[in-house]
Amino acid sequence: MREKDLEKLKEKRRQKIEGIKQRSFTEINKIKEKNMKKLKLEKMDFKEKRTKDQKNEGYVL
């Protein structure tokens, strides 16, 4: 009886750990998405600024 109880407890712990891992992976992916959106916006701002500077200098790529 005790071995079965221990196995049940171990299985519950494994399931809890797996749940935590899955949650943390989804949270990490959400953070990555936010950072990529910010990075894309910064790149666009850089490109726009560059084209404006080049127009001011008299040539455009």
PDB file as gemmi writes it, atoms N, CA and C in Angstrom:
CRYST1    1.000    1.000    1.000  90.00  90.00  90.00 P 1                      
ATOM      1  N   MET A   1       0.816  -1.200   0.000  1.00  0.00           N  
ATOM      2  CA  MET A   1       0.000   0.000   0.000  1.00  0.00           C  
ATOM      3  C   MET A   1       0.857   1.260   0.000  1.00  0.00           C  
ATOM      4  N   ARG A   2       1.907   1.246   0.785  1.00  0.00           N  
ATOM      5  CA  ARG A   2       2.728   2.450   0.888  1.00  0.00           C  
ATOM      6  C   ARG A   2       3.439   2.755  -0.429  1.00  0.00           C  
ATOM      7  N   GLU A   3       3.919   1.722  -1.104  1.00  0.00           N  
ATOM      8  CA  GLU A   3       4.608   1.943  -2.380  1.00  0.00           C  
ATOM      9  C   GLU A   3       3.654   2.559  -3.403  1.00  0.00           C  
ATOM     10  N   LYS A   4       2.413   2.088  -3.417  1.00  0.00           N  
ATOM     11  CA  LYS A   4       1.430   2.639  -4.351  1.00  0.00           C  
ATOM     12  C   LYS A   4       1.163   4.106  -4.031  1.00  0.00           C  
ATOM     13  N   ASP A   5       1.056   4.408  -2.743  1.00  0.00           N  
ATOM     14  CA  ASP A   5       0.834   5.795  -2.337  1.00  0.00           C  
ATOM     15  C   ASP A   5       2.006   6.676  -2.750  1.00  0.00           C  
ATOM     16  N   LEU A   6       3.221   6.147  -2.563  1.00  0.00           N  
ATOM     17  CA  LEU A   6       4.406   6.914  -2.954  1.00  0.00           C  
ATOM     18  C   LEU A   6       4.425   7.149  -4.461  1.00  0.00           C  
ATOM     19  N   GLU A   7       4.058   6.145  -5.223  1.00  0.00           N  
ATOM     20  CA  GLU A   7       4.017   6.294  -6.681  1.00  0.00           C  
ATOM     21  C   GLU A   7       2.986   7.355  -7.086  1.00  0.00           C  
ATOM     22  N   LYS A   8       1.852   7.349  -6.412  1.00  0.00           N  
ATOM     23  CA  LYS A   8       0.825   8.356  -6.709  1.00  0.00           C  
ATOM     24  C   LYS A   8       1.339   9.759  -6.403  1.00  0.00           C  
ATOM     25  N   LEU A   9       2.005   9.905  -5.259  1.00  0.00           N  
ATOM     26  CA  LEU A   9       2.554  11.212  -4.898  1.00  0.00           C  
ATOM     27  C   LEU A   9       3.609  11.660  -5.902  1.00  0.00           C  
ATOM     28  N   LYS A  10       4.474  10.721  -6.305  1.00  0.00           N  
ATOM     29  CA  LYS A  10       5.510  11.055  -7.290  1.00  0.00           C  
ATOM     30  C   LYS A  10       4.875  11.502  -8.601  1.00  0.00           C  
ATOM     31  N   GLU A  11       3.834  10.799  -9.013  1.00  0.00           N  
ATOM     32  CA  GLU A  11       3.165  11.149 -10.264  1.00  0.00           C  
ATOM     33  C   GLU A  11       2.514  12.531 -10.167  1.00  0.00           C  
ATOM     34  N   LYS A  12       1.901  12.835  -9.036  1.00  0.00           N  
ATOM     35  CA  LYS A  12       1.299  14.161  -8.843  1.00  0.00           C  
ATOM     36  C   LYS A  12       2.364  15.245  -8.912  1.00  0.00           C  
ATOM     37  N   ARG A  13       3.500  14.999  -8.284  1.00  0.00           N  
ATOM     38  CA  ARG A  13       4.594  15.979  -8.320  1.00  0.00           C  
ATOM     39  C   ARG A  13       5.090  16.183  -9.738  1.00  0.00           C  
ATOM     40  N   ARG A  14       5.243  15.075 -10.473  1.00  0.00           N  
ATOM     41  CA  ARG A  14       5.690  15.182 -11.873  1.00  0.00           C  
ATOM     42  C   ARG A  14       4.714  16.027 -12.681  1.00  0.00           C  
ATOM     43  N   GLN A  15       3.429  15.790 -12.474  1.00  0.00           N  
ATOM     44  CA  GLN A  15       2.422  16.549 -13.212  1.00  0.00           C  
ATOM     45  C   GLN A  15       2.472  18.025 -12.852  1.00  0.00           C  
ATOM     46  N   LYS A  16       2.660  18.331 -11.570  1.00  0.00           N  
ATOM     47  CA  LYS A  16       2.769  19.733 -11.154  1.00  0.00           C  
ATOM     48  C   LYS A  16       3.974  20.390 -11.805  1.00  0.00           C  
ATOM     49  N   ILE A  17       5.106  19.682 -11.796  1.00  0.00           N  
ATOM     50  CA  ILE A  17       6.329  20.226 -12.385  1.00  0.00           C  
ATOM     51  C   ILE A  17       6.138  20.459 -13.879  1.00  0.00           C  
ATOM     52  N   GLU A  18       5.519  19.509 -14.562  1.00  0.00           N  
ATOM     53  CA  GLU A  18       5.273  19.671 -15.995  1.00  0.00           C  
ATOM     54  C   GLU A  18       4.366  20.872 -16.253  1.00  0.00           C  
ATOM     55  N   GLY A  19       3.360  21.042 -15.416  1.00  0.00           N  
ATOM     56  CA  GLY A  19       2.464  22.189 -15.561  1.00  0.00           C  
ATOM     57  C   GLY A  19       3.210  23.501 -15.400  1.00  0.00           C  
ATOM     58  N   ILE A  20       4.090  23.554 -14.418  1.00  0.00           N  
ATOM     59  CA  ILE A  20       4.888  24.766 -14.187  1.00  0.00           C  
ATOM     60  C   ILE A  20       5.801  25.027 -15.375  1.00  0.00           C  
ATOM     61  N   LYS A  21       6.417  23.969 -15.893  1.00  0.00           N  
ATOM     62  CA  LYS A  21       7.303  24.127 -17.058  1.00  0.00           C  
ATOM     63  C   LYS A  21       6.531  24.684 -18.246  1.00  0.00           C  
ATOM     64  N   GLN A  22       5.360  24.116 -18.505  1.00  0.00           N  
ATOM     65  CA  GLN A  22       4.559  24.575 -19.641  1.00  0.00           C  
ATOM     66  C   GLN A  22       4.160  26.036 -19.476  1.00  0.00           C  
ATOM     67  N   ARG A  23       3.776  26.408 -18.267  1.00  0.00           N  
ATOM     68  CA  ARG A  23       3.394  27.797 -18.011  1.00  0.00           C  
ATOM     69  C   ARG A  23       4.571  28.728 -18.232  1.00  0.00           C  
ATOM     70  N   SER A  24       5.729  28.322 -17.734  1.00  0.00           N  
ATOM     71  CA  SER A  24       6.887  29.200 -17.873  1.00  0.00           C  
ATOM     72  C   SER A  24       7.285  29.335 -19.340  1.00  0.00           C  
ATOM     73  N   PHE A  25       7.160  28.251 -20.125  1.00  0.00           N  
ATOM     74  CA  PHE A  25       7.474  28.339 -21.546  1.00  0.00           C  
ATOM     75  C   PHE A  25       6.531  29.306 -22.250  1.00  0.00           C  
ATOM     76  N   THR A  26       5.249  29.247 -21.916  1.00  0.00           N  
ATOM     77  CA  THR A  26       4.306  30.155 -22.573  1.00  0.00           C  
ATOM     78  C   THR A  26       4.580  31.593 -22.168  1.00  0.00           C  
ATOM     79  N   GLU A  27       4.939  31.811 -20.902  1.00  0.00           N  
ATOM     80  CA  GLU A  27       5.256  33.170 -20.455  1.00  0.00           C  
ATOM     81  C   GLU A  27       6.498  33.689 -21.164  1.00  0.00           C  
ATOM     82  N   ILE A  28       7.505  32.837 -21.312  1.00  0.00           N  
ATOM     83  CA  ILE A  28       8.733  33.237 -22.007  1.00  0.00           C  
ATOM     84  C   ILE A  28       8.415  33.581 -23.458  1.00  0.00           C  
ATOM     85  N   ASN A  29       7.582  32.784 -24.105  1.00  0.00           N  
ATOM     86  CA  ASN A  29       7.226  33.056 -25.497  1.00  0.00           C  
ATOM     87  C   ASN A  29       6.475  34.377 -25.634  1.00  0.00           C  
ATOM     88  N   LYS A  30       5.603  34.684 -24.674  1.00  0.00           N  
ATOM     89  CA  LYS A  30       4.890  35.964 -24.715  1.00  0.00           C  
ATOM     90  C   LYS A  30       5.870  37.124 -24.598  1.00  0.00           C  
ATOM     91  N   ILE A  31       6.829  36.997 -23.699  1.00  0.00           N  
ATOM     92  CA  ILE A  31       7.831  38.051 -23.526  1.00  0.00           C  
ATOM     93  C   ILE A  31       8.649  38.206 -24.799  1.00  0.00           C  
ATOM     94  N   LYS A  32       9.016  37.089 -25.429  1.00  0.00           N  
ATOM     95  CA  LYS A  32       9.774  37.151 -26.680  1.00  0.00           C  
ATOM     96  C   LYS A  32       8.983  37.874 -27.758  1.00  0.00           C  
ATOM     97  N   GLU A  33       7.685  37.574 -27.850  1.00  0.00           N  
ATOM     98  CA  GLU A  33       6.846  38.247 -28.844  1.00  0.00           C  
ATOM     99  C   GLU A  33       6.829  39.751 -28.624  1.00  0.00           C  
ATOM    100  N   LYS A  34       6.669  40.166 -27.369  1.00  0.00           N  
ATOM    101  CA  LYS A  34       6.658  41.595 -27.059  1.00  0.00           C  
ATOM    102  C   LYS A  34       7.978  42.238 -27.460  1.00  0.00           C  
ATOM    103  N   ASN A  35       9.087  41.573 -27.142  1.00  0.00           N  
ATOM    104  CA  ASN A  35      10.395  42.125 -27.467  1.00  0.00           C  
ATOM    105  C   ASN A  35      10.598  42.211 -28.969  1.00  0.00           C  
ATOM    106  N   MET A  36      10.126  41.220 -29.716  1.00  0.00           N  
ATOM    107  CA  MET A  36      10.272  41.257 -31.166  1.00  0.00           C  
ATOM    108  C   MET A  36       9.456  42.403 -31.759  1.00  0.00           C  
ATOM    109  N   LYS A  37       8.267  42.648 -31.211  1.00  0.00           N  
ATOM    110  CA  LYS A  37       7.459  43.769 -31.697  1.00  0.00           C  
ATOM    111  C   LYS A  37       8.187  45.083 -31.459  1.00  0.00           C  
ATOM    112  N   LYS A  38       8.774  45.233 -30.278  1.00  0.00           N  
ATOM    113  CA  LYS A  38       9.523  46.452 -29.974  1.00  0.00           C  
ATOM    114  C   LYS A  38      10.707  46.591 -30.916  1.00  0.00           C  
ATOM    115  N   LEU A  39      11.403  45.482 -31.163  1.00  0.00           N  
ATOM    116  CA  LEU A  39      12.576  45.506 -32.031  1.00  0.00           C  
ATOM    117  C   LEU A  39      12.182  45.910 -33.446  1.00  0.00           C  
ATOM    118  N   LYS A  40      11.063  45.373 -33.940  1.00  0.00           N  
ATOM    119  CA  LYS A  40      10.604  45.732 -35.281  1.00  0.00           C  
ATOM    120  C   LYS A  40      10.281  47.215 -35.357  1.00  0.00           C  
ATOM    121  N   LEU A  41       9.632  47.743 -34.328  1.00  0.00           N  
ATOM    122  CA  LEU A  41       9.311  49.168 -34.322  1.00  0.00           C  
ATOM    123  C   LEU A  41      10.581  50.007 -34.336  1.00  0.00           C  
ATOM    124  N   GLU A  42      11.583  49.608 -33.566  1.00  0.00           N  
ATOM    125  CA  GLU A  42      12.837  50.356 -33.538  1.00  0.00           C  
ATOM    126  C   GLU A  42      13.518  50.312 -34.900  1.00  0.00           C  
ATOM    127  N   LYS A  43      13.473  49.161 -35.565  1.00  0.00           N  
ATOM    128  CA  LYS A  43      14.081  49.049 -36.889  1.00  0.00           C  
ATOM    129  C   LYS A  43      13.367  49.960 -37.878  1.00  0.00           C  
ATOM    130  N   MET A  44      12.043  50.004 -37.805  1.00  0.00           N  
ATOM    131  CA  MET A  44      11.285  50.862 -38.710  1.00  0.00           C  
ATOM    132  C   MET A  44      11.631  52.328 -38.450  1.00  0.00           C  
ATOM    133  N   ASP A  45      11.721  52.705 -37.198  1.00  0.00           N  
ATOM    134  CA  ASP A  45      12.088  54.077 -36.869  1.00  0.00           C  
ATOM    135  C   ASP A  45      13.467  54.402 -37.431  1.00  0.00           C  
ATOM    136  N   PHE A  46      14.388  53.467 -37.327  1.00  0.00           N  
ATOM    137  CA  PHE A  46      15.736  53.685 -37.836  1.00  0.00           C  
ATOM    138  C   PHE A  46      15.713  53.873 -39.348  1.00  0.00           C  
ATOM    139  N   LYS A  47      14.943  53.016 -40.038  1.00  0.00           N  
ATOM    140  CA  LYS A  47      14.859  53.126 -41.497  1.00  0.00           C  
ATOM    141  C   LYS A  47      14.250  54.463 -41.906  1.00  0.00           C  
ATOM    142  N   GLU A  48      13.187  54.868 -41.222  1.00  0.00           N  
ATOM    143  CA  GLU A  48      12.548  56.147 -41.543  1.00  0.00           C  
ATOM    144  C   GLU A  48      13.502  57.304 -41.296  1.00  0.00           C  
ATOM    145  N   LYS A  49      14.208  57.258 -40.205  1.00  0.00           N  
ATOM    146  CA  LYS A  49      15.155  58.323 -39.882  1.00  0.00           C  
ATOM    147  C   LYS A  49      16.260  58.374 -40.931  1.00  0.00           C  
ATOM    148  N   ARG A  50      16.717  57.210 -41.347  1.00  0.00           N  
ATOM    149  CA  ARG A  50      17.785  57.145 -42.347  1.00  0.00           C  
ATOM    150  C   ARG A  50      17.323  57.740 -43.675  1.00  0.00           C  
ATOM    151  N   THR A  51      16.108  57.400 -44.096  1.00  0.00           N  
ATOM    152  CA  THR A  51      15.625  57.951 -45.365  1.00  0.00           C  
ATOM    153  C   THR A  51      15.455  59.459 -45.270  1.00  0.00           C  
ATOM    154  N   LYS A  52      14.991  59.952 -44.133  1.00  0.00           N  
ATOM    155  CA  LYS A  52      14.856  61.403 -43.961  1.00  0.00           C  
ATOM    156  C   LYS A  52      16.212  62.082 -44.028  1.00  0.00           C  
ATOM    157  N   ASP A  53      17.204  61.495 -43.367  1.00  0.00           N  
ATOM    158  CA  ASP A  53      18.546  62.073 -43.387  1.00  0.00           C  
ATOM    159  C   ASP A  53      19.099  62.091 -44.800  1.00  0.00           C  
ATOM    160  N   GLN A  54      18.868  61.009 -45.548  1.00  0.00           N  
ATOM    161  CA  GLN A  54      19.387  60.948 -46.908  1.00  0.00           C  
ATOM    162  C   GLN A  54      18.662  61.944 -47.813  1.00  0.00           C  
ATOM    163  N   LYS A  55      17.377  62.147 -47.591  1.00  0.00           N  
ATOM    164  CA  LYS A  55      16.646  63.142 -48.380  1.00  0.00           C  
ATOM    165  C   LYS A  55      17.200  64.532 -48.102  1.00  0.00           C  
ATOM    166  N   ASN A  56      17.542  64.781 -46.854  1.00  0.00           N  
ATOM    167  CA  ASN A  56      18.112  66.076 -46.498  1.00  0.00           C  
ATOM    168  C   ASN A  56      19.465  66.277 -47.154  1.00  0.00           C  
ATOM    169  N   GLU A  57      20.198  65.179 -47.341  1.00  0.00           N  
ATOM    170  CA  GLU A  57      21.509  65.283 -47.985  1.00  0.00           C  
ATOM    171  C   GLU A  57      21.383  65.323 -49.500  1.00  0.00           C  
ATOM    172  N   GLY A  58      20.219  64.963 -50.033  1.00  0.00           N  
ATOM    173  CA  GLY A  58      20.007  65.105 -51.465  1.00  0.00           C  
ATOM    174  C   GLY A  58      19.991  63.807 -52.240  1.00  0.00           C  
ATOM    175  N   TYR A  59      20.133  62.667 -51.593  1.00  0.00           N  
ATOM    176  CA  TYR A  59      20.052  61.401 -52.313  1.00  0.00           C  
ATOM    177  C   TYR A  59      19.307  60.371 -51.471  1.00  0.00           C  
ATOM    178  N   VAL A  60      18.691  59.426 -52.174  1.00  0.00           N  
ATOM    179  CA  VAL A  60      17.908  58.379 -51.511  1.00  0.00           C  
ATOM    180  C   VAL A  60      18.328  57.043 -52.087  1.00  0.00           C  
ATOM    181  N   LEU A  61      18.464  56.067 -51.235  1.00  0.00           N  
ATOM    182  CA  LEU A  61      18.806  54.724 -51.727  1.00  0.00           C  
ATOM    183  C   LEU A  61      17.620  54.086 -52.402  1.00  0.00           C  
TER     184      LEU A  61                                                      
END                                                                             
